[in-house]
Amino acid sequence: EVQLLESGGGLIQPGGSLRLSCTASGFSFSDYAMSWVRQAPGKGLEWVATSAVSGTERTFSADSVKARFFVSRDNSNNTLYLQLSSLGAEDTATYFCARNSGPYGGTQGDYFDTWGQGTLVTVSP
Amino acid sequence: QMTQSPSSLSASVGDRVTITCRASRNIRSHLHWYQHKPGKAPKLLIYETSTLQSGVPSRFSGSGSDIEFSLTISSVQPEDVATYYCQQSFLTPLYAFGQGTTLEI
């Protein structure tokens, strides 16, 4: 069974940093692009960042988090990461890990075929 | 920009319901639908406008093209209570979602 399990969320002060992890199982992690999507309280889904398969070194991120959030992956441990920095109240959200439908990300027709249950990040003094 | 309508709707068990998603520009067929229940992982229902994801009940269907798309539930069931999102993958910004449609029974 394909599974994604996020961890690392919590309460963090404004301006702080945090690293989220997503551990994958049940599929060949290195063959898929992987993404982070977030949902602020009472709001809709917002794509955050995508990591393409290793070898391409391609990552993409939303303008709202560019230069503050960085996505990376460790294929040897089937884990996706999201490094969050310079956090503000607007970053308070549940962060979901999702598997892309293909290996490269950012391609026409790409979608998210499997999701985790999310980890909550709360930015507050 | 993806605009969904309605933002919420109430239906009775057995009703046929349709949710609409409009793109600001032509996105060809690159439109996908997700179901999200509170506290759960979002779930892919339909990809590329009309292809049903494996394991999704056949009462869900999708249609449309270019800028106008729809998700239809032919006979609403109690377990369909959720928020539904469309998402495009043709234009930048990448992976733009609609604002969501909340279905109540």
Chai-1 contact restraints between the chains, C-beta under 6 A:
chainA,res_idxA,chainB,res_idxB,connection_type,confidence,min_distance_angstrom,max_distance_angstrom,comment,restraint_id
A,G44,B,F97,contact,1.0,0.0,6.0,A-B,restraint_1
A,G44,B,Q99,contact,1.0,0.0,6.0,A-B,restraint_2
A,G44,B,G100,contact,1.0,0.0,6.0,A-B,restraint_3
A,L45,B,Y85,contact,1.0,0.0,6.0,A-B,restraint_4
A,L45,B,F97,contact,1.0,0.0,6.0,A-B,restraint_5
A,W47,B,Y95,contact,1.0,0.0,6.0,A-B,restraint_6
A,G106,B,L94,contact,1.0,0.0,6.0,A-B,restraint_7
A,Q108,B,H30,contact,1.0,0.0,6.0,A-B,restraint_8
A,Q108,B,F90,contact,1.0,0.0,6.0,A-B,restraint_9
A,G109,B,H30,contact,1.0,0.0,6.0,A-B,restraint_10
A,G109,B,S89,contact,1.0,0.0,6.0,A-B,restraint_11
A,D110,B,S89,contact,1.0,0.0,6.0,A-B,restraint_12
A,Y111,B,H32,contact,1.0,0.0,6.0,A-B,restraint_13
A,Y111,B,Y47,contact,1.0,0.0,6.0,A-B,restraint_14
A,D113,B,L44,contact,1.0,0.0,6.0,A-B,restraint_15
A,W115,B,A41,contact,1.0,0.0,6.0,A-B,restraint_16
A,W115,B,P42,contact,1.0,0.0,6.0,A-B,restraint_17
A,G116,B,A41,contact,1.0,0.0,6.0,A-B,restraint_18
A,Q117,B,A41,contact,1.0,0.0,6.0,A-B,restraint_19
